[in-house]
Amino acid sequence: MAKYHRIIMNGESYYREYSHGLDSYGEMLSEKELVHMLLEEVVDEEIEISEREIEAALRRIPDREDRYLLQNYIRYLERVGRE
């Protein structure tokens, strides 16, 4: 993964990729541009979750114990996601 130097000019942060082997810099990027570029490189898949659809699917599960188990697992995942 590329390494970047943080450059602060007039109180604002900018970032430039630095190549140690070539001892040179890439273009200057704002933090927003850098984050967008890095996310494009590392995000493999986008998953959209609809709470309404999940709740509807849970209601369609006829077995009460299975429904309860899944509801608890979803709550667990939500807690883990916030940590």
N, C-alpha and C positions, 0 to 999 in steps of 0.2 A: 504494500500500500504506500502511496505517495506520502511524503512528509511536507509539512507546510510551516512557514514562518509567519508569526503574527506581527503585523506592522501597525503601530498606532500613530495616526496622523491627525492632529487637531482634535484629539480625544476620541476619534473613531477608529475601530478595528478593521483592518484589511488583512487578507491572507494571500501568500504567494507560495506556490509549490517550489521547493528547493531540491535540486538534483546535486547530491554530493559528488557523484562521479564526474559530472560536467562542470561543477562549480558554477551553476547558473540558475536563474529564476524563471518561472513561468509567468503568466499574466496575473495582475492584481485582481482579487475577488473580494466582494463584500461577504460578510458572514452569511447572509441569506443565499447568495449565489453558491458559496462553498457547500453549505448544508444541502442545497438542492442537488448539486452535482454529486456529492457523496451518496445521498439517498438513491439517486438514479443508478449508481454503481452497485450498491449492496442490497437493495430491496428486490427480492426475487418474485414475489407474488403479492397482489393486493387482495385482501379478504374483507368483504363488507358484511357486517353483522347487523341484523335487524332484530331488536328486542321484541318487537311486536310479532314477527314471524316465529321466533323461538318460543314465546309464550303460547302462541296458537298451536305449535307443534307439540308442546308439552301437554296441552289440554286434550289433544287427540290420542294420547297414550292411555289405553284403557286400564292397565294395571296400576293401581294406586302406589304400590311399593316401588315399581320401576320409575314412575313419575317423580316420586319423592327423592329417590336416589339421584336422578338426573338434575333435579332442582338444587340439591345440595352440592353436586359436583360443579354446576354452573356458578353457584355462589363462591365456591372455593377458587375457581379460576378467576373470578372477578377480584377476589382479595389478593391473589398472587400477582395479578396484573397491576395492581396499585402499588405494590411494594417495590 
